Amino acid sequence: MRTSRLLFLFLLLVPLSLQAASQGRRPSSTGRFSPELTRELDRLHKAALESTYAYSQLAHLTENIGPRLSGSSQAAAAVQYVAGELKRLGLEVRLEPVSVPHWVRGIESGEIVQFQGQASGITQKLVLTALGGSVATPLEGFSAEVAVVDDFDQLNRLGRTAISGKIVLFNAKFDKQMASQGLGLEAYEQSVVYRGGGPTQAARLGAVACLVRSVGSADYRLPHTGSTFYADDAPKIPAAAVTAEDADLIAHLAAQGPERIHLTLTPQTLSNEPSYNVIADLKGTTRPDQVLIVSGHLDSWDLGTGAIDDGAGVSAAMAAAQLIRALGLHPQRTIRVIAWMNEENGLAGARAYAADHSAELKNHVAAIESDLGAGHPTGILAHIDRPGLEVLQPLGEILKSSGAGSIRVTDGPVGADISPLDAAGVAGFSPLQDSRTYFNYHHTAADTLDKVSPRELAENCAVMALLAYTLANIPEPPQLKPAATAGH
Amino acid sequence: MRTSRLLFLFLLLVPLSLQAASQGRRPSSTGRFSPELTRELDRLHKAALESTYAYSQLAHLTENIGPRLSGSSQAAAAVQYVAGELKRLGLEVRLEPVSVPHWVRGIESGEIVQFQGQASGITQKLVLTALGGSVATPLEGFSAEVAVVDDFDQLNRLGRTAISGKIVLFNAKFDKQMASQGLGLEAYEQSVVYRGGGPTQAARLGAVACLVRSVGSADYRLPHTGSTFYADDAPKIPAAAVTAEDADLIAHLAAQGPERIHLTLTPQTLSNEPSYNVIADLKGTTRPDQVLIVSGHLDSWDLGTGAIDDGAGVSAAMAAAQLIRALGLHPQRTIRVIAWMNEENGLAGARAYAADHSAELKNHVAAIESDLGAGHPTGILAHIDRPGLEVLQPLGEILKSSGAGSIRVTDGPVGADISPLDAAGVAGFSPLQDSRTYFNYHHTAADTLDKVSPRELAENCAVMALLAYTLANIPEPPQLKPAATAGH
């Protein structure tokens, strides 16, 4: 899951429940779906909750393949593996080319080499990791004095005199209380601005390197990586995330007197690599030209094995197709499984798809993406117009029995990869997941298979499969914009 | 806190509360302490709960000094620092020599280089850390096939044919449920036998290296170090702890087919170093020859900064003396603060003290040690005889207001450093702490200052200070053995 303004979505959530939408009218629970569709969805629901298919796919992606950073051998292996699996399911599979960045992590080390009360021969080791896209220090590293700031305002108040020649630490604390109350994305958005923009802001004032406090809720000396974005018109300085504990240490010692850090980062940005979105169609019977996307992103960060971000999403998307096939169901519209490439550090896959398929987007009825882990889903988050909410009510009634019956409308895109489609007017959906622990592990070495509960992953598969099958079969799927003004 | 059979203590807890001991009689709450002592303890209690002294000491030990493994520059700096602080308090301070091991961590890396379903060019990196005392691999490491076992029985059933030439992984899972219910020490004891004895057991069957699943409850890709013990009559093979996640990965892949790991560990065992127990006396007024020890251990593992293990214990012991001095109180017996050296990998300090002071141990009325972090104390754990429990009842009544009024008797020593004294018949005490999260951090890089709550540390200081002052002043302190048979 990536830094993006679109992640403000929870701030924008329309507090409009399904129940509220249908206030005053009490339609029979699934009355507006055909009896046949209702029966099929019930079968799909039961099968999805009992299925271990997605978990076995996730196990392979994480344990037999591993981290899948764009441009890596593992990402290439994952493309071949997912394509092969989807072919085995009988889908029409193609690989659509995407040129992706190829950034590789190198040595990364840091230590506090001068501080108040320092005894002879003692330094303090730091636990840190380079931010994605960071430039390198010299091979032997360098030392500089530290300036600690809480935010951009404080940085700018200090100004060039105080910042020039320094290693700047942005010590913005991730709001754990907020995350523990289910508002992890909000907490993330508050802090991630320093990871994204901190290096450039510090460099504009003459800083020689930038550290950020890890954007996440772990307190296990665990650094969180993620992309940083250099402005073209500012110097590019090496950038790393220190753990929460190390940020505390640096800040405490800086408050006591002058402090110097020696920093070594040797990542490399290599030439772009050819890669692919994996696209697999389960052709519609009566309206094959109309497309419904169900997706997750196949690339991951390099520290963990990309289980919650986003092996789970890809596996759930694959499972949607597998379950529909296994039950012998036939969608009227085409269900297109997409395993996106390069969500984490470029969004090249999503951009390429939107560009390559621009002429066909009017035939895209909706796009579903799962990219917030595999926590228990309480329902569906939708970027659709208000009337669409009522159309989906019977689906909410069916999903209610697995605790996933809430359908909430928001005002922005609900997934990074489907945001270019959203911009083109395609309705967007995602599972509405329990994300309370997501940012403990997100972008860390601890994003591993054990963080996914097989049961909860199956619940997410149920949401993805039933939503996809519904959107592929109901006469009038919800739209992003009112029909009169929509692009399609 | 160290591996030791003595840690079975909770299994042996005499389920005898203070209330039960005094069943049928209802003495006035503090009726058996003199009014003066009661007033003094009340003042001490209030002062301890308001004091930030221990936390500031802990901050210095962890942040300005850092990890304090025996033989390191940091351990030497800590000795000087604590001695200086205790002198500043007006105590009679001396450094008593201890020869300590000097083991230094080197490069440590591992990767799975062959496994089922492996795509070209892909290996799986492991997160691991050398066990304390481990011998090294060659500088370039070596590769070998893996054998995964859950326990010693399974190892022995497999036998030499299956184990010879292999890297053995002991995959014993730490019982998190047990720990979360307050039985962390029991859970630890169940698993730590593989860390301590696994390498030797595996080597006896021809294994070339030994991995153990980290002994602890973290699931943040965090390896837990700790001592391993080589038998003299078995080959010494390199030994490391992998994280819980990596143990899962290795086990899952091993179940699918042959698996090879490349392991590199370059720790070194250097010559023993001279070091010291820091001993500081607050002389008793009327019975200065009678000694009451209040203590923690000054050395720590090298990955974290030794906050919960055991900077907190040392700081609380220092605070006991500081609080008594600050209030102008005068113990009748001598209160001896000890910062023990080398608890973690040798217990040399504790052994040296018991040997050097063997002739005086008959004058040691009791020894207090805190070495299970700084979680909220619910009271006191005591290795004393049953009648002693009643003697302490008034103290329990006073501590009750801060939630620390429970006094529990156990059948074995209550701290590693005071275990030689226990063996010599000296009554032993420790705070009875909330250890539910202790083994999340114990022996890891995440044992850092933020894991200690200032409020809870102050509560522990209250227990240590009031217990020390009580034992230094009541006419007949509880004894370890009935008076008739005790060594003193």
Interface residues (C-beta under 8 A of the other chain):
Chain A: A59 H60 E63 N64 I65 G66 S73 Q74 A76 A77 Q80 Y81 F115 Q116 G117 Q118 A119 S120 G121 I122 Q124 K125 V127 A218 D219 Y220 R221 L222 A244 E245 D248 L249 H252 L253 Q256 G304 N440 Y441 T444 A445 A446 T448 L449 D450 K451
Chain B: A59 H60 E63 N64 I65 G66 S73 Q74 A76 A77 Q80 Y81 F115 Q116 G117 Q118 A119 S120 G121 I122 Q124 K125 V127 A218 D219 Y220 R221 L222 A244 E245 D248 L249 H252 L253 Q256 G304 N440 Y441 T444 A445 A446 T448 L449 D450 K451
